């Protein structure tokens, strides 16, 4: 069965890629994935989460700062400028150990 997160994502990605070539029911049976979970995953894959939206916005800010500094700005300068431009409540949190 598809109980491990990463393995499940792999099998469903393969199923989605081959959907045009093979019947979904056959692929799901072969991969031991229910059709309902496959279709649910397809629907969820098209949605953008709040975290993804925040990361995309941050990536755009980083790119603008980097390009604005003639592509020579390092991590400390980019971090300082993106943090200054981001409201405190939305500032990215550093990873915790």
Residue pairs with C-beta under 8 A, 6 or more apart in sequence:
1 32
2 8
2 11
2 12
2 31
2 32
2 33
2 37
8 33
8 41
11 31
11 33
12 33
12 37
12 38
12 41
12 42
14 27
14 31
15 24
15 27
15 28
15 31
15 33
15 38
16 38
16 41
16 42
16 45
18 27
19 27
24 35
24 38
25 35
27 33
28 34
28 35
28 38
48 56
54 90
54 92
58 82
58 86
58 92
61 82
61 85
61 86
62 78
62 82
65 73
65 77
65 78
65 81
65 82
66 73
66 78
69 77
69 78
73 81
83 91
83 92
86 92
